[in-house]
């Protein structure tokens, strides 16, 4: 039977390291995206190590096997291919890491893991942790040193979020670590054999000087145990005294403290997964008073300004402390004629809506909100300035005076092609497929001004009939997803329409961004309205010189959306009116099954729950089958290992079956190979009698020794008698071999079953004795 340590230590190693990896949940939006594949990698890597130790491979060979097999499986899980060696596969690997890096540098907490997230970094770190943990705990038998691996895992959330390890995660990890220590000590004590009190019964004289009493054994066990407990204590105490530094390279959270500006990256990541199955729950109540000039619509939460090829994000912003939420704003371009009649709205967020971004109507002329809310000059977004994360919209009430942007159509048509006055980020694009830009130019080729081209794009998406609005086809916003959406799919909801139009506008040289918020609320009477989670919406905003940012509505009319009034008639009267339908089902809203307001994040990021968002150029071809490829790789490796083990074993079993039914020489050959398989000494230069004496000391019990005597006599008669004996000895051989196996150590028994060395060994054939030698031997025996 295998030793208890060899069976339980690998299982405890996998479980303990995986439990430590739970600590990374504190900064990830979708932890299941790394926890499940990490467990799979741990089983593979530690399992390969256990198998290597079972067949007694040397440590360098075991580690090499873990690196090769673990590397193949890790590649299959992350990239969908175990050997990404082709030029396309290599480009995909580079794109996956570039996308992951962009997510790290542009995202706020919690960071997305799957669908273009940071899974490559987390899974590579997890694979390294499993490899080091297995090497220290199981190969080198130093579980206390494996505690350093656990501390390294814990250091990641501590350095990012500070104290980001849940108490129950630490408790379970510590329990697994201490179980490894206890298992090691139990194994070490077992190696000392019987206690001194048992020596008399065994007929062994006690050595008063060199004997190791139980007390001395326990004293030796204190060292590693004390190290393990000290490491556990350090995991609790040390982070308290280590300052948590924010590295601007990581892009996580707000920047440095003090009175300086807040640097905001992407606080929208991770919301989408939380917004599920609660679409009717109220999020924001709005009061306008009776006879308001403009009913509430298009309540904007955040503006997405940067497109990295995988998703749209708010980008990096620097917001001074002086930009408070008690301020008035001049009209866009300083021209009040661009705005309609102002309306003052009183907004109240429900406790379920815990956003760090303060929703406002565009264009705001006055905002008043309690607390440290600050605005960004370029977008007029309002963001929580509380570095501790305590300030959110939940339960807050604020007022916004705003006026709709209603520029004259002739002014829009007169706007030239120019980007003077807007940051270059609003026209920047990643490397998109050439066909995407070609389609944008073809669809707008008949128009000569930037505004007319923008309207042409809007009407193509909204009113041409080529596109279908559907809540059942959530898609991604990555480069390949956009091309697929505008060429062959043409089915989606507001997320795809808004991001596709914004990207195409940038292809045409028109500054563009994507706004995220709510569309039409439910009227409650008396000038009161409520925005629910189902009313969430995304739309593009484009910039024109002399006008500023104006809203477009590309989401098809089937979603009860209406194009803005200033776009009607530009292309010969296409489009509807701008009245909008005040329905309880918000036009262009997110799917009901994907909305829930009970969240800790900020606002939903279009594409945060993309099921097809690619990580690179070949991601769409992968189809999300990385798991299947990984399983296929593991299955292939298991078949290869099975064949390497099974073939010698099959040969050995075939030989054994034939020999045990043969004569004395066949039985003697089977005994010889069985002895060699168990690692016991055997020499072909010895006579049967001498070989029997050598084996006699390895047998216990008279039954096995008598069977060995009968085997030796039968072989001697077969070789040296005048008439060779043909008596069968198979039963005696079985009896002797079983007795030898019972007294062999577990490792020798496993090795003889998994990799019988006799199959690969070369043996000298026993020469037939000459007649005169036979006479001398027989006379000597007589």
C-alpha angles and dihedrals in degrees: 000000000000118000115264092239093054091054102040103032096068091046091050091047093055092045096046096047091045091050089052089052088061086076089074088069088084093074102028127087097206107026093172087071091070104022097064097047090041090057089050091051091048093053091049097046097042091040091056089050092051091049092049091052091048091059091042099245116171118259097254091052092048092050090046091052091049091050094049099042094035090048093052092049093045090051090050092051096046103033103021092242129080092211111030094186103133118094092250092048092049090050089051091053091051091047092049092054093043090052091047090050091050089051090052095047097041104036133087124209130327096042122208116245106187131047099038094337133123097289093120092060095044095046094047089050091048092050091051091049093052091048095050093042092052093046094051100038102036110020100036093028092228105130092163089063089050085068087074089064090054091048090052090053092049091049091067098067091035091057093044106040102007117238090013098152116103114230093237092052090053092045094052092045092049090049091053091047093050090046088057090052092048091049092051093050092048088053093049093050091049089057090064090067123209121009117251090258090066097053096086093055089050092052093243121132115235119241106220092195106042101027116113110224122205089255091056091046090053091049090055090051092057093074101064092034091054090049091052094048090046091052090050091050090048090054088060101038107033099062089056090065098036112090115234108232125201112221113202086211091070096053092213119146129325120336132246123332130243127072097312128111122291113244109212123193120169117331091166097076116110099020097101095065090052095051100080136132097351100091096140096053112113116243107171130018118204127197119193103164123236119309096018115181095230125021112226118271137143096032102190121214105172141354121228110212106164129067116192098179094266105052145353115252137178089251125213117318136178114213119185120220089241092069095088131167093253099081147108126227131214117236117272112281085002090279115125090189088075091068134071127223114314122241128191114224128192110209128193123186119214119234088256093063104076101169127159087204117076112224116231137171117248125266097033117193097175132016128183121180133155117239135033101316116153133188134223115232096219100047104018087229114155116222133183112258094196105117090194091063094235098117113084135144093258108128092352125136123204139161129233126188109198142161126206117250105248108164121179112264093230090056091052092048090050093055109115130221102272140123097200108134099028129084117259089242090078092066099034117117134180121234100295125182110279091233091063092061092041091057091049091053094045093051092052101034093109093059126077106192128065093239093051090049090051091051090048090056092046093050093046090057098034108034112013095087092230093106129062126209111223136162090200097068108063109177141175133266097220124121096266092041091056092051091047090049096053097039114039111352103048091168124111147096136261095301095062096040095050096046094042093052093045092050092047091049089055089049086059093049096255115134109242142172138174124244123206124200142088131319124198118000128209114263113233099181131255093060093302125130137173130211112210130194090258089062093068114129145168127214137168127250121202129195127228127181113257092016109052125206119357131180126245129189115212096160105111123261089246085079090059092253123142128205118243115271094240089064096054116108096009091115099034102297102310118151137044134262130286099240095103125203115270095216130156089235103068113230114250091008123159118267114284092233091055100052132089129147097204097100144124097219132083118249134336116273114217105240096020089120097037111152093193103034106136128221095208149349095297098039094100090057091052092063091200092290096132090115092053091050091048092050090048090051091050091046090051092049091048090051090050092048090044091052093048090051100033099050096058090042091051091050091048094050091048091053092047094052092049095045097047089058093046135078133287096286091051091050091048091052090051091051091049094051092045090053091050092047089057091051095247121143119268131165126192088206092071124088118244089257093052092044089051091053089051092054094042091079092056094056127084122197132037094254095064093042092051089050090052090051090053091050093052092048091049092051092047091051091047092052106033111023118101088241111039114237116237098185113142117245100177095115092050091048091052091050094050094045092050090051091050091049092050092056096042121098117260094251092055091049092050092047093049089053099042101035114012105199093204090073092063099034124099118229133193113240113244106250117231111249120246118246094253090051090051091054092048092049095047092047090049092051092048 
